[in-house]
Amino acid sequence: MRITWVQPEDLLVHELRQSADEGKDVTAIAKRWAAAGGSLEPPVRGASEPGATPELRALAEDLLAELAVLPDPGGHDEPGELLQTLATAPGPIEAPQGAELRERLHGGWLGRAAGCLLGKPVEKIPRHGIREILEESGRWPLRGYFTARGLPDEVAARWPWNRASRTTSLAEVIDGMPEDDDLNYSLLALYLLERHGPEFGTEDVAAAWLSLLPAGRVFTAERAAYRNLLEGVEPPATATVRNPYREWIGAQIRGDVYGWACPGDPRRAAALAVKDARLSHTRNGIYGAMYVAAMTSAACVTTDVGQVLDAGLSVLPPGSRLAGAVHEARRLAASHAFEGAVDRLYESYGELHWVHVLNNAALVTLALAAGGGDFADSICLVVSGGWDTDSNGATVGSITGTMCGAAALPEYWSVPLGNRLASSMPGFDGLAFDALADRTLALAEASR
């Protein structure tokens, strides 16, 4: 079996793009790779995919070393030191307490699971494939969990469901929340805060990963950082050494619990998210985690999606590409119908990998704004928009679920979850969502 995301030839293709995005001149290195027969296109994933020849792999190693020492021209206003940025964000506002806050936190956990579950079957299927599945089964626009019922065989063959979705994630088979990395990282954040409190450091995140996360259940930037830890690399170098995925979506899916633990205090929530994100990400990769943490924090105290989006934007470096993507998505939501707005996002960000942070943060923003904060509308919009469907569904579900609370979630979405989730992390498998709400409430109350 070929291990993906860490082979030199895989890393090189993505590093060429990442370094170019950072403003580095990679032209000569890209030409040498192409002249030797190396592909400049991302590899097709699959366990049976052959690896590079020994000669090509050795060249990839050499070129990665050259890319690692290219000077950073500093062409973006994207600081690595974020204290000044956070110092200008609004201070905390009074948050609900007790049963009212617990209700919102319970809604956030349920919403995160339901949104993830909605997007899980079509992860890796492109936007036009998702639409064909729905149209050919008479279910466009998307209004509920995906199903194989009524789907023509030729369409199912053209767009096969992702992973084990036939047995875990289609409407006809859902029985509890199946294991997913989008929930594993939320559980891990809960563990970190319970064990270390808000004073935890990035080194504590690293230790928790090695203790609790199976290596096979980490991907892209997290897999690169995990490999770095095993090779003795210490944070924050874990985010940069042979890690071309450092501005992808991984840290953005890890920020929710930090917001819930700091209700009404987006600035503090973002600061916690930074300590987690810097293990595996830089720049916009970190900003994505800050953005989500700030929004879940604000979602604990308001039902106004505009205020939630404002809170997320308030913690971002204003000149960053992520802030620009958020602004663009909000402008499109105000001026276009959703499908037309998504078309524009694809024009702006369609060349990025489908799990990059910029395109996915923009789509999350668009779905929240276009859905008006309504739970079902928002998660269905974001999943039908493509890219990282389960991660985006989870994030939008988390935010809107927190805004409305568990009791207001339609039973169609929450009942199939069976008040339990599966996890590959020891000690977390089978936990109940209401118990998670209790534990998160305890963290929030301790932070006051």
N, C-alpha and C positions, 0 to 999 in steps of 0.2 A: 504494500500500500504506500502510495506517495503522500507524504505529509505536506499539506498546502499551507500557504501564507508565510512560510519561513525559508523556502528554498532560494538560493541566491538569484536565480533567473526570474523568479516571481518578484522578489524584492526590488530588483533592478528596474523592471518595467514601471512599477509604481513609484519608485524613488525618482526616476526621471521626471515624472509628472509632478510629484510633490515639490521637488527642488525648483522646477520651472515656476510653479505657483508661488513660491517664495521669492521669485525674482532672480534666481541664479541662472547663469548661462550654461545650459547643459548640451548645447548643440553638438560640440565636438565629440562628447562622450556618446551621445545617442547615435551619431554617424558610425563610430567605431563598432558599436554593438550591432547595428543593422548590417554593416559590411561583413561582419563575421557570421551572419545568418541568424542573429537573434531577432525575435519578434518584438515590436514596439507596442503590441496589443496585449491587454491583460489576459492571462491564461484562462482557459476554460476549466472550471473546477470539476473534478471527478477522480475517484480513487484509482481508476485504471489509466489515467493520463500519464504518458511516459515523461520521464525527466529529461533534462538537457544532457547532451554529451559531456563527458568529462572536460573536454577542451572548452566548450561554451560555458560550462559552470565555473571553471577557473577564471575565464575572462570576466564573468559577472562578478565574481569576488573582487577582482582587481578594480573594476569600474565602480563598484560600491565604495571601495576605499577612497577612490578619487572624488566621488561625489560628497563623501563625508567631510572632506576638508575644503570644499569650495567656500569662498567667503559669502556671507549673507549680506546682500546689498542694502537691507533694511528699507525696502521700498514701501512697506505697509505700516500703518499706524496701529500696530498690534503688539502691545507690550507683554512681556513675560512677567513682569512685576505688576501685580494687579491691585496693590493696596490703594494707590492713588485713584484708580478708577472706582473702586468700591467706596472710597471716602466721599465721593460726590453723589452716590445713590441715596435715595430718601431713607430716613430712619424708620424704626418700627412703628406700627400702628396697633391699636388695641385689638386683640384677637378673641374670638369666643373661647369659652372654657367648658370643662366638664362634658356633659352629655351632648351639647351642641357641637363642640369640636370633635368629639369621638365620632359623631354621625358623619361629619365631613371626611375624617380620616378613613373611616370604614368605606365610604363611597369612593375614596381615592384608590384604595387597594382593589376593590371590586372592579372599578373602572379600568384600572391598569390591566388587570387580568382579562377582562372582556374585550378591550381594545386589541390587546396582543393576540387573543384567540381569534378574533375576527380576521386579522391580517395574516395569521400563521399559514393557512393553506396556500396563499398566493405569493408568499415571499419568493423572490427571484423571478416571478412572472412579470413581464413588462406591462405597462399601463394598457396598451392596446390588447394584450392577451387577457387581462382581467376583464376588460369591457366585453370582449368576445364571449368569454365564459358566461357572463351575466346576461348578455343579450340573447345568446343561443338557448339559455334555460329560462327565458322570460322573466328575468329578475333585475333588469336594469331600470332605474338606478338602484344601486345597492341599498338594501334596507334591513338586512339581517345576516346572520352567520351563513357562510358558504355551504352549499349542499351539492352532492353529486346527482341528486334527483332531477331528472329532466334534462341532463346535460348530454348532448349527442356524443357518441363514442369517438367520432373523429376530432371533435373539439377537445375532449378529455385527453386524447392521445397527443394532440399538438401542444397542450398546456397542462402537463401532469402536475398534480398537487405536490406541494413541497413536503419532503421528508415523510413522516408517518402520519400525515394529516387524515388519511382515510380512516385511521383507527383512533384518532384523538381529537380532531379539530373541526370536523364537519358537523353541521347541525344535527344530523341523524345519529351521531355517535358520541357527542360531547358528554362526558361524565366526570366533572371536576376539571380543574385547570391543569393541563399537562405541563411537564417540565419545560422551561424555556429560559435562555440566558437573560431575557429582559426582566424576568422575575427573580432569578438568582441574584442579580446585582442589587436589587432592592432589599432582598433578605440580608445580603452581605453588609449593606449600609446600616441596616437595623442592628446587626451584630456588632459592628464597629462602635456605634453610638452607645449601645448597652454595655459593652465591655470597657470602653475607654472614655466615654463621654465626648463632649464637643472638642476636647483638647487632643483628640487622636492626631497622629501625624501620618505622613505618607508612608513611613516605614511600617506603621501598624496596618495600613491597607495592604502593603506587600506581604506581610506575615499572614494576614487573613486569607489572601489569595492562595498562598502556598499550602495553608492548612485545610482550606475548605473547598476550593474550586478545582474540580478535575481538569487536568490539562486539556483533555479532548473537548471540553465545553467552553473554551475560550477561543476567540477568533480575531483576525486582523490585528489591530493595535494591541489588544489584550494578549494575544498569543505571542506577539513579538516581545512585549514587556515581560511576560511570564518566562519566555526563553532567556531573556536577559538576566532575570533574577536567578535562574538556575545556573547561569554562567558567572555569577558573582558581580554583575553590574548593579550599582546602587542607584536609587532614585536621586535626582530626576533624570539621570542619563538613560534609565530604562525606557524613557519616552522617545529618545532620539537615536540610540544605537541600533542600526539596521531595522528601523521602524518607519517605513514610508507611509504607514496608515495613521500617522500621528494627528491628522486633522480629519479623521473619519468620525463616524457617529458613536463609537463605543462609549465615550465618557458621557455623551448626552443621555444615554439610557440609564445612567447610574445616579442621576441627580435628584430624583423625586423625594426620597425619604429625607434628604437634608432640608428640603422645603417644609415637609410636614413637621419635622422636629423643631422648626423655627417659624411657627405660624405668625403671619403679619410682619415678618422681619426678612424681606428678600435679600438685603445686604448680608446679613449673617448667614443665611442659607447658602448664598453664592460663595462665601468664603469657605464654608465647609466643603462644598463641592469641588473647589479648587484643590484642596488637599488630597482628595480622592483622584481627581482627573489627571493631576500632574504625574502620576505613576506611569501613564501610558500615552499621554497626549500633550500637545503644545498648542499655542495660539488658539485658533478657532475651535480646535478640538476641545480645549478647556472651556472656551467661552460657551460652547453648546451646553455643557454641564451647568454652568452658572445660570444660563438663560432658563433652563428647565427648573432648576432649584428655586430660583426667584419666582417663577410663575406658580409652582405648587405652593410656595409660601403664601403668595397673595390669594390663591384660590381658597385658602382656609378662612378668609375674612370677607370675601366679596362674591357676588354672583354676576358682576359686570365683567365680561370678557375683555373689554377695552382696558379696564384697570389692570387685569391680569397681564395682558400683553405689555402694557406700559411698565409694569414692575419688572418683567423680564428684560425689556430693553434698557431699563435704568442701570443695570449692572454691567452692561457691555461696553467695552471701549468704543467710543462713538465713531472712530475712524476705521473700525475693523470691517472685514468683509462680511462677517456674520451680522453685524448691525446693519450693513447695507442690504443683505438678503432679507432681513426682517422688515426693514422699511419698504423694500420693493414688494414683498408679499402683502403688506397692509395696504399699500396703494392699489395693488391689483384687486384686492378684495372689495375695495370701495368703488372701483371703476369697471369691473367686468363680472359677468356671470362666472361661476366656479370653473366650468370646463375651459372657458376661454382664458381664465387667469392661469390655470395649470399649463395650458399651451404656452403661455408667455414664460412661465418658470422653466419649462423644458427648453425654450429658446435660450434662456440665460444660463442654465446650469446643466443642460442635457449632456454635456461632454464629461461631466464628473462621474466618478464611479457611483453606482446606485446605493452605496452605504457611506458616501461622503457626508460630512456634517452640513455643508452649506445648502445643498439642494433639499435635504431632509428637514432642516430647521425652517427653511422657507416654506415648505409644504405644510409643516405643522402649524406655522403661523397663519397661512392662508386658510386652512381648514377651521382653525379656531375662530378666525374673524368671520369667515363666510357662514359658519354654522351658528354664529351668535352665542357660542358657549353651550348650546343644546347638546346633550350627551350623544344621542343616537345620530343626529345629523352630522356632528363633527367627526365621530370615528368613521362613519361610512364615507364621508367625503375624503378624509385623509387616506384611507385604504384604497379607495377607487383611484386616487391620484398616482399610485405606483410607488416606485423606489423601495425604501425599506419598510414594507407594509406592516410587519408585526411590531417593529420598534416604534414606528410613528403612531400606529393604533394604540399601543400601550401608553405613549406619552400623552396623546390627546385624551385618551380615556382617563388617565390619571388626573389630569387637570380638570376636565369637565365633571368627572365623578366627584372630585373634591368640592367643586363649586356647588353641586346640587345635593350631595349627601346620599347615603346608602338607601334611605327609604324612598327617595325620589327616582332611583334608577328603575326603569321598566323591568318587570320580572322576566321578560323574555331574555334579557341580557344576563341577569344575575342568577336566576334559579339554576340554569345548567351548570354553573360553577360548583354547585354542591357544597359550598362553604369549605372548600379545601383546595390546596394546590400541591402539586408534586414538585420535588426539587432533587437535583443530583448532589446537593450539599448535605453532608452528615448533620443530623439533628434538625433539619428543616422540612423533610419530606412529610406531607400530609397535614401541615399546619392549617388551622382554620382562619378564614379571613376576619372573623370577629375577634379572635384572639390577637391577630396582628394589629387590629385597630386598638385594642387595649394596650398593647406594648408600645405602640407609637404614641398614643396619648400620654403614657407615662414619661416618655422622652420629652414631649412638648411641654408638659407641666414642669418637668425638672429644669427646663431651659429658661423659665421665666425669672 
